[in-house]
Amino acid sequence: SKSDDLARLQADLESSRAAAEAAERRAEDLSTELTKSQADRGKSESRALEDLRTETRTLVQERNRAELLVVDLKRENEVLQQLLNVTRSMQASKGESKSIFGKLQDRLGG
């Protein structure tokens, strides 16, 4: 259902957010390590750091897409709830109309 999808997406969003934060912390750690390391190791560490930064950017983009999807699903859920309320109201009105029509028929002997 929409609620289950929304809950699942929110859980995925939290997981993605935590992974992005962990990746950002790791990138900072690697950056500090890089400045302390020897010049001959700098090239390979720089490449690893760039890979990690790329991965971090990807995770952040995925998190942002998930956040937008959650917003869209919440909006859609609100619209569906409003539609459900209108439908229920229309059904109630239809029931009242049938009741009134039935009473008129009874009074007219019909």
N, C-alpha and C positions, 0 to 999 in steps of 0.2 A: 504494500500500500504506500501511499505518498508519505505517510508519517514514518513508516519503516525506512523508506528511501532517504528521507530527511535525516533521520537518526543515524543511519549508516554513513551518509555524507558528512555529517557533523563529526562522527568518530574518525572518519578518514581525514578530515580537515585537521583535527587535533593531532593525529598521528603525523601528518605531513608537516604541520607547524613544529612539532617537537623535533622531527628529523632535520628540518631546515635550521632550527636553532642549534642543534648539536653539530651540524655541518659548519655553521658559521663559527661556533666556538673552536672546532677542529681547525678551521682555516686560520684563525687567529693564533692558535697554538703552533701550527706549522710555520706561520710567518715569523714568530718569535724564534723558533728553532732554526729557521733559515738564516737569520741574522747572526746567530751564534756559531754556525757551522763553518767548516773550512771552505775556501774558495773552490777547490776541485770538486766538492760535493754540491756546490751551489746550483749547477746546471740541472742535475736530476731532481733535486728538491724543488727547484723552481717549476719544473714541469709537473711534478706531483701536486704542488700548490695550485697551479693553474687548473689542473684537472679537478681538484677539489672545489675550486671557486666556480668552475663551470657546472659541476654537479650541484653546488649550492644554489646557483642561479636557476637551474632547472627545477629544483625542489621548491624554490620560492615562487616560480611561475606556476607550478602545479598547485601550490597552496592558494595562490591568487585566483586561479581558475575554479578551484573547489569552493572558495568563498563566494565567488560570483554565482556559481551554480546553486549554492545554498540560498542565497538571496532570491534567485529566480524561483526556486522551489517553494520558499516561504510565501512569495507573492502569489504563485499559482495556487498554493494551498488556501490562502486567504480568499481568492476568487472562487475556488471550488466550495469553500464553506459558505460564502455569500449565496452562491447558486443553490446550494442545498437548502439554506434558510428560505430563499424565495420559493423553491419548489414545495417545501413543507407548508409555507403560507398559502400557496395556490391550492394545494390539496385540501387544506383546512377550509378555505373559502368555497371550494367546490362542494365539500361536504355540507357546509352551511346552506348553500344554494339548494342542494338536493332536499335538505330537511325543510326549508321554507316552501319549496315547490310541492313537497309531499303534503304539508299542512294545508296549503291552498287547495290541493286536489281533494283532500278530506272534507274541507269546508264546503266545496262546490259539489260534493257528492260524487266525486269522480273516480 
